[in-house]
Amino acid sequence: MESADRPAPFLHRAALGLAAGGLLGLAIGAVESCLLLTAGGMGVREPLAEMLRIEAYYVVAAAGLGLVLHLLILRRSLAATVRVLLAAAAALLGVVWVRAWLSGGESVTFGMVVGSYAGGLAAVAAAWLAGRVLFRRPAPALILGLVAFGLAHGVALVGTGHAGGPDLGIQPWRGERPPNIAVLLIDTLRADRLGCYGYERPTSPEIDALAARGTRFEAAYAQASWTRPSVASLMTSLYPDSHDIRGDYDVLPAGLPTLAQVLKARGYHTAGFSANPQVSPLYGFDRGFDVFGRGGSHLLRRSAIGILDHMAKRTLRMRILPALTGGGAAATAGKAGKKKAEEKDPLAGSGAQALNRQVFQWLDDYDGRQPFFLYVQYIDPHTPYSPPEDLINEGGQEPVSLPAQFIDKNAPPYPLSSYEAAPPEVLAGLSRLYDAEVRYVDREIGRLLNRLAERGLLEDTIVVVTADHGEELYDHEQWLHGQSLFDELVRVPLIVAGPGVARQVVEEPVELIDLLPTAAGWSGAEIHFPIQGRDLGPILAGGGGDPERVVFSERQGAYPLHAVRRGRDKLIRITSPDGPVWLQYDLGRDPGERRNLAAEGGPAAELRELLERTVAAAGALLGERAAKVEATGAAADELKALGYIGDEG
């Protein structure tokens, strides 16, 4: 121990401060990680890896603080240094612990974490005893204990944390290399706003060129009219009633295999990038991806040390650096309405250009040894409509005030309710802004395709361009999305181009749930778990489709909606407290869905039976309920800015 009469030698004090701080940081990080895992109910894909990231931050921070305290301030007392470190940690953790205790949540199983820490603590005890015997001094023993804990924890991580997902009965590819697969999903994109789908304005030259060398599906349907359930259907090949992602707090059930897991099991390198917080690790969408680009560790961002790190970086970026360089809010206020969303907080970094930077960085690191599966979800043209200034001025359009509105999925849909109509000039302005957003993301998709071509990857890549849902611009007296199942919301673009894909237009209806079995077919994988989609491979190769194919969409809430389409006939059922409301349309004669045939004598019996049978079959396949989690912090700010939660959320 140190003498009370004189300070210990300089290096001795430094080592003691570093070691004491490092070990305390390790313990504090472990405690908070376990607390977050237990209270969050998040279904974290690799809990040990997430925990190690938090522990590393705490080790560095606490070791640095311990060094400063014991070397320069509390030089005579290691115990005083430890007490100060513990007090600082308690203050930092208090807010997060109380928040986690109040929010509750469903527990997750992490027995492997307990085993890992048992082994790590045993290693610490053995190393401490060995250090005292060998060195007879506390500092080397503390350092040896820190190293032993890290090694033991790392061994457990290798053994259990990277287990690679469920056994799907899929063997890695052998022999002929399967194609790369790139799914480019454009959030909130209406099919009828692309040139290749007949739109008169030049919004999509890059996507149009891609469609000209591949297959364009004229009648592709999303399974929901808002992001999370729609993308969950794409990833699992299940309808929302089967995968149970229906509300704002639902997490993708851990037992459902995903498209990324299928291709990973087949030997693909899997990379996902999403600008929409609805599709993030918080809700389980990183499962099966080797890389998921949402910026850092999700669990780390929820931890006390992660929040402190974020606040420090934000203060440095937003306040200190502008003050030092003479910048600030006044320098940019004149352009605030015209800047891209990625330049504005809380949607900083969300625009297509910023997302492409992440994808390009991944491409620069890609070594080509495995075929890749790339999933990119662009947020544009989601509200708030804020295209780049050059594209606004291109159409002579100034920004129009339309703040993102809270999408209340419990509100009555049309025709049970409607919003006040916007003046014609405002509606025209919003339409032009939306088109400019489409042109912006089209331009960025062109940049991504060019980058793939420059790397010599495009000719071996099957590219899919689609959307999770569309957008209503007062087509049926309502705005935005999530509130109905009309074609402006659930009919989405679907374009496929690449090796083995015919140049054609397919008129027969298809669904987003078809992407999983289709991609599995491209990779050579056989599916041995329940799905509801179909392999579109034969159609893409030039074969015919099924003109009687039934496609299905749904939306839950206080007024559940279900819709089926077969051929040109479409039926929507709205379940209301006063009984079901039926909407039936002949899309061949009435593509705008204006004449409700059900109002002229009730729904066609055959269509009604078909809808009820499809709903029952989807519910019968439900095997695992979705866990619940509430977005907090930066994720909640993003969702609020996009209109998914209200001010109270």
C-alpha positions in Angstrom: 0.0 0.0 0.0 1.0 3.6 -0.4 2.6 5.5 2.4 0.5 8.1 4.1 3.7 10.3 4.6 4.8 10.7 1.0 3.4 10.1 -2.5 4.2 6.9 -4.3 6.6 7.1 -7.2 5.2 8.7 -10.3 5.0 5.6 -12.5 3.6 3.6 -9.6 0.8 6.1 -9.0 0.1 6.2 -12.7 -0.2 2.5 -13.0 -2.5 2.3 -9.9 -4.7 5.0 -11.2 -5.0 3.4 -14.6 -5.6 -0.1 -13.3 -8.1 1.0 -10.6 -10.1 3.1 -13.1 -10.0 0.5 -15.8 -11.3 -2.3 -13.5 -14.0 -0.1 -12.1 -15.0 1.0 -15.6 -15.2 -2.7 -16.7 -17.4 -3.5 -13.7 -19.7 -0.5 -14.2 -20.0 -1.1 -17.9 -20.9 -4.8 -17.2 -23.6 -3.7 -14.7 -25.2 -1.2 -17.0 -25.1 -3.5 -20.0 -26.9 -6.2 -18.1 -29.4 -3.6 -16.9 -30.1 -2.4 -20.5 -30.4 -5.9 -21.8 -32.8 -6.9 -19.1 -35.0 -3.8 -19.1 -35.0 -3.0 -22.8 -36.6 -6.2 -24.3 -34.7 -5.4 -27.5 -33.7 -8.8 -28.8 -30.1 -7.7 -29.3 -28.5 -9.9 -31.9 -25.0 -10.1 -30.4 -25.3 -9.1 -26.7 -21.7 -9.9 -25.8 -20.4 -7.7 -28.6 -22.7 -4.9 -27.6 -21.6 -5.2 -24.0 -17.9 -5.2 -24.9 -18.4 -1.9 -26.7 -19.9 -0.3 -23.6 -17.3 -1.7 -21.4 -14.5 -0.4 -23.7 -15.9 3.1 -23.4 -16.1 2.9 -19.6 -12.6 1.4 -19.3 -11.1 4.2 -21.4 -13.1 6.9 -19.6 -12.6 5.6 -16.0 -8.9 4.7 -16.6 -8.2 8.2 -17.9 -10.1 9.8 -14.9 -8.3 7.4 -12.5 -4.9 8.4 -14.0 -5.6 12.1 -13.6 -7.1 11.8 -10.1 -4.4 9.5 -8.6 -1.5 11.1 -10.4 -2.2 14.8 -10.0 -5.0 15.3 -7.4 -5.4 12.5 -4.8 -1.9 11.4 -4.9 -1.8 10.0 -1.3 -4.8 7.8 -1.4 -5.8 5.1 -3.8 -9.0 4.6 -1.8 -9.9 8.3 -2.3 -9.4 7.9 -6.0 -11.7 4.8 -6.1 -14.3 6.6 -4.1 -14.4 9.6 -6.5 -14.6 7.2 -9.5 -17.5 5.4 -7.9 -19.3 8.7 -7.1 -18.9 9.9 -10.7 -20.1 6.6 -12.1 -23.1 6.6 -9.7 -24.1 10.1 -10.9 -23.7 9.2 -14.5 -25.7 5.9 -14.2 -28.4 7.3 -12.1 -30.5 8.9 -14.9 -30.2 5.8 -17.1 -31.0 3.4 -14.3 -34.1 5.3 -13.2 -35.3 5.6 -16.8 -34.9 1.9 -17.4 -36.7 1.1 -14.1 -39.6 3.3 -15.0 -39.9 2.1 -18.6 -39.9 -1.6 -17.6 -40.0 -3.9 -20.6 -39.9 -7.6 -21.4 -36.8 -9.5 -20.2 -34.5 -11.1 -22.7 -32.5 -14.3 -22.2 -28.8 -13.9 -22.0 -27.5 -17.0 -20.1 -24.4 -16.9 -22.3 -23.7 -13.4 -20.8 -23.9 -14.8 -17.2 -21.5 -17.7 -18.2 -19.1 -15.3 -19.8 -18.9 -13.1 -16.7 -18.6 -16.1 -14.4 -15.6 -17.2 -16.4 -14.2 -13.7 -16.5 -14.5 -13.1 -12.8 -12.9 -16.5 -12.1 -10.0 -15.4 -14.4 -9.7 -12.1 -12.5 -9.5 -13.9 -9.1 -6.8 -16.3 -10.4 -4.9 -13.5 -12.0 -5.1 -11.3 -8.9 -3.7 -14.1 -6.7 -1.0 -14.9 -9.2 -0.1 -11.2 -9.4 0.3 -10.9 -5.7 2.4 -14.0 -5.4 4.6 -13.0 -8.4 4.9 -9.3 -7.9 3.8 -8.8 -4.2 2.4 -5.4 -5.2 -1.2 -4.4 -6.1 -0.6 -2.5 -9.3 0.7 -5.5 -11.4 -2.0 -7.7 -9.9 -4.7 -5.2 -11.0 -3.3 -4.9 -14.5 -3.0 -8.7 -14.8 -6.6 -9.0 -13.6 -7.8 -6.5 -16.2 -6.0 -8.5 -19.0 -7.4 -11.8 -17.8 -11.0 -10.5 -17.7 -10.7 -9.2 -21.3 -9.2 -12.5 -22.5 -11.8 -14.6 -20.8 -14.6 -12.4 -22.0 -13.3 -12.5 -25.5 -13.1 -16.3 -25.5 -16.7 -16.4 -24.4 -17.6 -13.9 -27.1 -16.0 -16.0 -29.8 -17.7 -19.1 -28.5 -21.3 -17.7 -28.1 -21.6 -14.1 -29.2 -21.0 -14.8 -32.9 -23.0 -18.0 -33.2 -24.4 -16.9 -36.6 -28.1 -17.2 -36.1 -30.5 -20.1 -36.3 -29.9 -23.3 -38.2 -32.0 -22.9 -41.4 -30.8 -26.1 -43.0 -29.1 -24.0 -45.7 -25.6 -25.0 -46.9 -22.9 -22.5 -48.0 -22.6 -22.3 -51.7 -20.1 -24.4 -53.5 -18.9 -24.5 -57.1 -20.4 -21.7 -59.3 -20.5 -18.4 -57.5 -24.1 -17.1 -57.0 -24.8 -13.4 -58.0 -24.5 -10.5 -55.8 -27.9 -9.1 -54.7 -28.7 -5.4 -54.0 -32.1 -4.3 -52.8 -32.5 -0.5 -53.0 -35.7 0.5 -51.1 -37.0 4.0 -51.5 -39.1 5.0 -48.6 -42.5 6.5 -49.4 -42.2 6.3 -53.2 -45.4 6.1 -55.2 -45.1 4.0 -58.3 -46.9 6.6 -60.4 -44.2 9.2 -59.8 -41.6 7.4 -61.9 -41.2 8.0 -65.6 -41.1 4.2 -66.3 -44.6 4.0 -64.7 -46.0 6.7 -67.0 -45.3 9.9 -65.0 -44.8 12.9 -67.3 -42.2 14.8 -65.3 -38.5 13.8 -65.5 -38.2 12.6 -61.9 -36.4 9.3 -62.5 -34.0 9.0 -65.4 -31.6 6.6 -63.5 -34.4 4.3 -62.4 -36.0 4.4 -65.8 -32.7 3.4 -67.4 -32.5 0.4 -65.0 -36.1 -0.6 -65.8 -35.3 -0.5 -69.5 -32.7 -3.2 -69.1 -34.7 -5.4 -66.8 -38.1 -6.4 -65.6 -40.7 -3.9 -64.4 -43.7 -5.1 -62.4 -46.7 -3.0 -63.1 -48.7 -4.2 -60.1 -46.4 -4.8 -57.1 -48.0 -4.5 -53.7 -46.7 -3.7 -50.3 -48.2 -5.6 -47.4 -48.7 -2.5 -45.2 -49.0 1.2 -45.8 -46.3 2.2 -43.3 -42.7 1.3 -42.9 -42.1 -1.2 -40.1 -44.7 -3.9 -40.9 -44.0 -3.5 -44.7 -40.3 -4.0 -44.4 -40.8 -6.8 -41.9 -43.0 -8.5 -44.5 -40.2 -8.0 -47.1 -37.6 -9.5 -44.8 -39.7 -12.5 -43.5 -42.0 -13.3 -46.5 -44.9 -13.1 -44.1 -48.0 -10.9 -43.8 -48.2 -8.5 -40.8 -50.9 -10.7 -39.2 -48.3 -13.6 -39.4 -45.1 -11.7 -38.2 -47.0 -9.6 -35.6 -45.3 -6.3 -36.4 -48.4 -4.1 -36.2 -47.8 -1.2 -33.8 -45.4 1.5 -32.8 -43.6 -0.6 -30.1 -43.3 -4.0 -31.9 -40.0 -5.7 -32.4 -39.3 -8.3 -35.1 -39.8 -11.7 -33.3 -36.5 -13.4 -32.7 -37.7 -16.8 -34.0 -38.6 -15.6 -37.5 -35.8 -16.2 -40.1 -35.0 -13.1 -42.3 -33.8 -12.6 -45.8 -30.4 -11.5 -44.5 -30.1 -14.7 -42.4 -31.0 -16.9 -45.4 -28.3 -15.3 -47.5 -25.7 -15.2 -44.7 -26.3 -19.0 -44.2 -25.7 -19.4 -47.9 -22.3 -17.8 -47.6 -23.0 -14.2 -48.5 -21.5 -11.2 -46.9 -24.6 -9.2 -45.7 -24.6 -5.4 -45.3 -27.6 -3.2 -44.5 -28.0 0.6 -44.4 -31.2 2.3 -43.3 -31.9 6.0 -43.1 -35.3 5.3 -41.4 -35.2 4.7 -37.7 -38.2 2.4 -38.1 -35.7 -0.1 -39.7 -33.0 -0.3 -37.1 -31.4 -2.6 -34.5 -33.9 -1.2 -32.0 -36.6 -3.2 -33.8 -34.6 -6.2 -34.7 -33.9 -5.4 -38.3 -30.1 -5.9 -38.1 -30.5 -9.7 -37.6 -28.5 -11.6 -40.1 -26.4 -8.6 -41.3 -22.7 -8.6 -40.9 -22.8 -4.9 -41.2 -25.8 -2.7 -40.4 -25.2 1.0 -41.0 -27.1 3.1 -38.5 -24.0 4.5 -37.0 -22.4 2.7 -34.1 -23.6 0.3 -31.5 -27.3 0.6 -30.6 -26.9 -0.5 -27.0 -24.0 1.9 -26.6 -26.2 4.8 -27.8 -28.7 4.0 -25.0 -26.0 3.7 -22.2 -25.0 6.5 -19.9 -21.5 6.7 -21.3 -22.9 6.6 -24.9 -25.3 9.5 -24.1 -22.5 11.5 -22.5 -20.3 10.8 -25.6 -23.1 11.9 -27.9 -23.7 15.1 -25.9 -20.0 16.0 -25.9 -19.6 15.4 -29.6 -22.7 17.4 -30.3 -21.6 20.3 -28.2 -18.2 20.3 -29.9 -19.7 20.2 -33.3 -22.7 22.5 -32.8 -21.3 25.1 -30.4 -17.6 25.1 -29.8 -16.3 24.6 -33.4 -18.7 27.2 -34.9 -17.6 29.7 -32.2 -14.0 29.1 -32.9 -14.4 29.3 -36.7 -16.8 32.3 -36.7 -19.7 30.3 -38.0 -23.0 29.7 -36.4 -26.7 29.8 -36.9 -26.7 33.2 -38.4 -24.5 32.2 -41.2 -26.9 29.6 -42.5 -30.4 30.9 -41.4 -31.1 32.3 -44.8 -31.0 28.8 -46.4 -32.6 26.8 -43.5 -35.8 26.0 -45.5 -33.9 24.7 -48.5 -31.2 22.5 -46.9 -31.4 18.8 -47.3 -32.8 16.9 -44.3 -29.4 15.3 -43.6 -28.1 18.8 -42.7 -30.8 19.3 -40.1 -31.1 17.8 -36.6 -32.6 15.4 -35.6 -32.5 13.9 -39.1 -28.8 14.7 -39.5 -27.2 12.2 -41.8 -30.5 10.7 -43.0 -30.5 11.9 -46.6 -29.6 9.8 -49.6 -26.2 11.4 -50.2 -25.2 10.8 -46.6 -26.5 7.3 -46.7 -24.5 6.6 -49.9 -21.3 7.8 -48.1 -21.8 4.9 -45.7 -22.5 2.5 -48.5 -19.4 3.7 -50.5 -17.2 3.2 -47.4 -18.5 -0.3 -47.1 -17.8 -0.9 -50.8 -14.3 0.4 -50.4 -13.7 -2.2 -47.6 -15.5 -5.1 -49.5 -12.8 -7.7 -50.4 -14.9 -9.7 -53.0 -14.2 -13.1 -51.5 -17.9 -13.7 -50.9 -21.0 -12.7 -52.9 -22.7 -9.8 -51.2 -26.3 -9.0 -50.2 -26.7 -5.2 -49.9 -29.9 -3.7 -48.5 -30.2 0.1 -48.7 -33.2 2.0 -47.4 -33.3 5.6 -48.5 -35.6 8.0 -46.5 -36.3 10.4 -49.3 -39.0 11.3 -50.4 -40.5 10.9 -46.8 -41.7 14.1 -45.1 -40.4 16.6 -44.3 -40.1 17.4 -48.0 -36.7 19.2 -48.2 -34.9 18.4 -51.5 -31.6 20.0 -52.3 -31.7 23.7 -53.4 -30.7 23.0 -57.0 -33.7 20.6 -57.4 -36.1 23.0 -55.8 -35.0 25.9 -58.1 -35.0 23.5 -61.1 -38.8 23.5 -60.9 -39.1 27.1 -59.7 -40.6 25.9 -56.5 -40.0 27.5 -53.1 -40.5 25.4 -49.9 -44.1 25.0 -48.7 -44.8 24.8 -45.0 -46.1 21.3 -44.2 -44.5 20.1 -40.9 -44.6 16.3 -40.5 -47.8 15.3 -38.9 -48.3 12.6 -36.3 -49.6 9.6 -38.3 -52.4 8.4 -36.0 -53.1 4.8 -37.0 -56.1 4.9 -34.7 -57.8 7.7 -36.6 -60.8 6.8 -38.9 -59.7 6.3 -42.5 -61.4 7.6 -45.6 -64.4 7.6 -46.1 -65.1 7.7 -42.4 -63.1 10.9 -42.1 -61.1 13.4 -44.2 -58.8 16.3 -43.8 -59.4 19.8 -44.9 -58.3 20.3 -48.5 -55.2 22.4 -49.2 -55.5 25.4 -51.6 -54.6 24.3 -55.2 -51.3 26.3 -55.2 -50.2 24.6 -51.9 -51.1 21.2 -53.2 -49.2 21.9 -56.5 -46.2 23.1 -54.5 -46.2 20.0 -52.3 -46.4 17.8 -55.4 -43.4 19.6 -56.9 -41.4 19.3 -53.7 -42.2 15.5 -53.6 -41.1 15.2 -57.2 -37.9 17.0 -56.4 -37.2 14.5 -53.5 -37.8 11.6 -56.0 -35.4 13.2 -58.4 -32.8 13.6 -55.6 -32.9 9.9 -54.5 -32.9 8.9 -58.2 -29.7 10.8 -58.7 -28.1 9.1 -55.7 -29.2 5.7 -56.9 -27.4 6.5 -60.1 -24.3 7.3 -58.2 -24.5 4.0 -56.3 -24.9 2.1 -59.6 -22.0 3.9 -61.1 -19.8 3.1 -58.1 -20.8 -0.6 -58.4 -19.9 -0.4 -62.1 -16.5 1.2 -61.4 -15.7 -1.6 -59.0 -16.6 -4.1 -61.7 -19.4 -5.5 -59.5 -22.5 -4.3 -61.4 -22.5 -7.0 -64.1 -22.6 -9.7 -61.5 -25.2 -8.0 -59.3 -29.0 -8.4 -59.5 -30.4 -5.0 -58.5 -33.9 -4.6 -57.1 -35.5 -1.2 -56.7 -38.7 -1.0 -54.8 -40.5 0.9 -52.0 -42.1 0.1 -48.6 -45.2 2.1 -49.4 -46.4 5.2 -51.2 -47.7 8.6 -50.2 -51.1 10.3 -50.3 -51.3 13.8 -51.6 -55.0 14.3 -50.9 -55.9 11.6 -53.4 -58.6 10.4 -51.0 -58.9 13.5 -48.8 -56.0 12.6 -46.6 -52.3 13.2 -46.3 -49.0 11.2 -45.9 -49.3 7.4 -45.3 -50.3 4.7 -42.9 -54.0 5.6 -42.8 -55.5 3.6 -45.7 -54.9 0.9 -48.3 -55.6 2.7 -51.5 -53.2 2.2 -54.4 -51.3 5.4 -53.9 -50.1 3.9 -50.6 -49.7 0.1 -51.3 -48.9 -0.1 -55.0 -45.2 0.3 -55.1 -42.5 0.2 -57.9 -40.7 -3.1 -58.3 -37.9 -3.2 -60.8 -35.3 -6.0 -61.2 -32.3 -5.9 -63.5 -29.2 -8.1 -63.7 -27.8 -11.4 -64.9 -30.5 -13.8 -66.1 -33.3 -11.2 -65.8 -35.4 -10.6 -69.0 -36.3 -7.2 -70.4 -40.1 -7.1 -70.0 -43.1 -5.5 -68.2 -45.1 -7.9 -66.1 -48.8 -7.0 -65.6 -49.7 -9.8 -63.2 -49.9 -8.7 -59.5 -46.9 -9.6 -57.2 -46.1 -8.8 -53.5 -43.1 -7.6 -51.5 -43.1 -10.9 -49.6 -42.0 -12.5 -52.9 -38.5 -11.0 -52.5 -37.2 -13.5 -49.9 -38.0 -16.7 -51.9 -36.8 -15.0 -55.1 -33.5 -14.0 -53.6 -33.1 -17.4 -52.0 -33.6 -18.9 -55.5 -30.9 -16.6 -57.0 -28.5 -17.8 -54.3 -29.4 -21.5 -54.7 -30.8 -21.8 -51.1 -33.8 -24.0 -50.3 -36.4 -22.6 -47.9 -37.4 -25.0 -45.1 -39.5 -22.6 -42.9 -43.1 -21.2 -43.5 -43.4 -18.3 -45.9 -46.2 -16.8 -47.8 -44.4 -15.3 -50.8 -43.6 -16.9 -54.2 -40.3 -17.3 -56.1 -40.5 -14.8 -59.0 -37.5 -16.4 -60.7 -39.5 -18.1 -63.5 -41.3 -14.9 -64.3 -38.0 -12.9 -64.3 -36.5 -15.4 -66.7 -39.3 -14.6 -69.1 -42.0 -17.0 -68.0 -45.6 -15.9 -67.5 -47.2 -14.8 -64.3 -50.4 -15.8 -62.6 -53.2 -13.4 -63.7 -55.4 -14.7 -60.8 -52.7 -14.1 -58.1 -54.2 -12.7 -54.9 -52.3 -10.0 -53.3 -53.0 -8.8 -49.7 -52.3 -5.7 -47.6 -53.4 -4.7 -44.1 -53.2 -2.0 -41.5 -53.9 -2.4 -37.8 -55.2 0.1 -35.3 -58.6 1.2 -33.9 -60.0 0.7 -37.4 -58.2 -2.3 -38.9 -58.1 -2.5 -42.7 -57.6 -5.5 -44.9 -57.4 -5.5 -48.7 -57.2 -8.1 -51.5 -56.7 -7.7 -55.2 -57.2 -10.4 -57.7 -56.9 -9.5 -61.4 -58.4 -6.0 -61.8 -60.8 -6.4 -58.8 -59.9 -4.9 -55.4 -61.8 -5.1 -52.1 -61.0 -3.2 -48.9 -62.6 -3.9 -45.5 -62.6 -1.3 -42.8 -63.5 -2.8 -39.4 -65.3 0.0 -37.4 -67.3 0.0 -34.1 -70.4 0.4 -36.2 -69.7 -2.7 -38.3 -67.5 -3.4 -41.4 -67.3 -0.8 -44.2 -66.6 -2.3 -47.7 -64.9 -0.5 -50.6 -64.8 -2.4 -54.0 -63.1 -1.1 -57.1 -62.5 -2.2 -60.7 -58.9 -1.0 -61.2 -59.1 -1.5 -64.9 -61.9 1.1 -65.4 -61.2 3.0 -62.2 -57.5 3.1 -61.3 -58.0 6.1 -59.0 -60.4 4.1 -56.9 -63.2 6.7 -57.0 -66.3 4.6 -57.6 -67.1 2.3 -54.7 -69.0 -0.6 -56.3 -69.8 -2.1 -52.9 -72.0 1.0 -52.2 -74.2 -0.1 -55.1 -75.2 -3.5 -53.6 -72.6 -4.7 -51.2 -69.3 -6.4 -51.9 -69.0 -9.2 -54.3 -69.5 -12.5 -52.4 -66.5 -14.2 -54.0 -64.2 -11.3 -53.2 -65.5 -11.0 -49.6 -65.0 -14.8 -49.0 -61.5 -14.5 -50.5 -60.6 -11.6 -48.2 -61.9 -13.4 -45.1 -60.1 -16.6 -46.0 -56.8 -14.7 -46.6 -57.1 -12.9 -43.2 -57.8 -16.2 -41.4 -54.8 -17.9 -43.1 -52.5 -15.1 -42.1 -53.6 -15.2 -38.5 -53.3 -19.0 -38.4 -49.6 -18.7 -39.3 -48.7 -16.5 -36.4 -46.2 -18.4 -34.3 -44.5 -15.9 -32.1 -45.7 -12.6 -30.6 -43.6 -9.5 -31.2 -41.8 -8.1 -28.1 -42.3 -4.4 -27.3 -39.7 -1.6 -27.0 -40.1 2.1 -26.7 -37.8 4.4 -28.6 -35.9 6.9 -26.5 -33.4 9.7 -27.0 -32.1 10.3 -30.5 -34.3 7.5 -32.0 -37.4 9.1 -30.6 -36.4 12.5 -31.9 -36.0 11.0 -35.4 -39.3 9.2 -35.3 -41.0 12.4 -34.1 -39.4 14.5 -36.9 -40.7 12.0 -39.4 -44.2 12.1 -38.0 -44.4 8.6 -36.6 -44.9 9.7 -33.0 -46.5 12.8 -31.5 -45.1 15.3 -29.0 -46.2 13.1 -26.2 -44.1 10.2 -27.6 
